[in-house]
């Protein structure tokens, strides 16, 4: 694919685009601290060789109950 995770870093392939969700949640589990998810659109704006990243915050997901990593598992969208 055009997006991978390596050593905790998001790696975007040349000329690729991706939507990335990040959170300040420390443990990825539901607890009493509710952390929002930030939604970013990331793309390489240099066509062909070279890499110029563009990162745009496109949304914030707030919830009255904490969202956890398991909420984003593909099995939950089947």
Secondary structure as a PSIPRED ss2 file (coil, helix, strand):
# PSIPRED VFORMAT (PSIPRED V4.0)

   1 X C   1.000  0.000  0.000
   2 X C   1.000  0.000  0.000
   3 X E   0.000  0.000  1.000
   4 X E   0.000  0.000  1.000
   5 X E   0.000  0.000  1.000
   6 X E   0.000  0.000  1.000
   7 X C   1.000  0.000  0.000
   8 X C   1.000  0.000  0.000
   9 X E   0.000  0.000  1.000
  10 X E   0.000  0.000  1.000
  11 X E   0.000  0.000  1.000
  12 X E   0.000  0.000  1.000
  13 X C   1.000  0.000  0.000
  14 X C   1.000  0.000  0.000
  15 X C   1.000  0.000  0.000
  16 X C   1.000  0.000  0.000
  17 X E   0.000  0.000  1.000
  18 X E   0.000  0.000  1.000
  19 X E   0.000  0.000  1.000
  20 X E   0.000  0.000  1.000
  21 X E   0.000  0.000  1.000
  22 X E   0.000  0.000  1.000
  23 X E   0.000  0.000  1.000
  24 X C   1.000  0.000  0.000
  25 X C   1.000  0.000  0.000
  26 X C   1.000  0.000  0.000
  27 X C   1.000  0.000  0.000
  28 X C   1.000  0.000  0.000
  29 X C   1.000  0.000  0.000
  30 X C   1.000  0.000  0.000
  31 X C   1.000  0.000  0.000
  32 X C   1.000  0.000  0.000
  33 X C   1.000  0.000  0.000
  34 X C   1.000  0.000  0.000
  35 X C   1.000  0.000  0.000
  36 X C   1.000  0.000  0.000
  37 X E   0.000  0.000  1.000
  38 X E   0.000  0.000  1.000
  39 X E   0.000  0.000  1.000
  40 X E   0.000  0.000  1.000
  41 X E   0.000  0.000  1.000
  42 X E   0.000  0.000  1.000
  43 X E   0.000  0.000  1.000
  44 X E   0.000  0.000  1.000
  45 X C   1.000  0.000  0.000
  46 X C   1.000  0.000  0.000
  47 X C   1.000  0.000  0.000
  48 X C   1.000  0.000  0.000
  49 X C   1.000  0.000  0.000
  50 X C   1.000  0.000  0.000
  51 X C   1.000  0.000  0.000
  52 X C   1.000  0.000  0.000
  53 X E   0.000  0.000  1.000
  54 X E   0.000  0.000  1.000
  55 X E   0.000  0.000  1.000
  56 X E   0.000  0.000  1.000
  57 X E   0.000  0.000  1.000
  58 X E   0.000  0.000  1.000
  59 X E   0.000  0.000  1.000
  60 X E   0.000  0.000  1.000
  61 X E   0.000  0.000  1.000
  62 X C   1.000  0.000  0.000
  63 X C   1.000  0.000  0.000
  64 X C   1.000  0.000  0.000
  65 X C   1.000  0.000  0.000
  66 X C   1.000  0.000  0.000
  67 X C   1.000  0.000  0.000
  68 X C   1.000  0.000  0.000
  69 X H   0.000  1.000  0.000
  70 X H   0.000  1.000  0.000
  71 X H   0.000  1.000  0.000
  72 X H   0.000  1.000  0.000
  73 X C   1.000  0.000  0.000
  74 X H   0.000  1.000  0.000
  75 X H   0.000  1.000  0.000
  76 X H   0.000  1.000  0.000
  77 X H   0.000  1.000  0.000
  78 X C   1.000  0.000  0.000
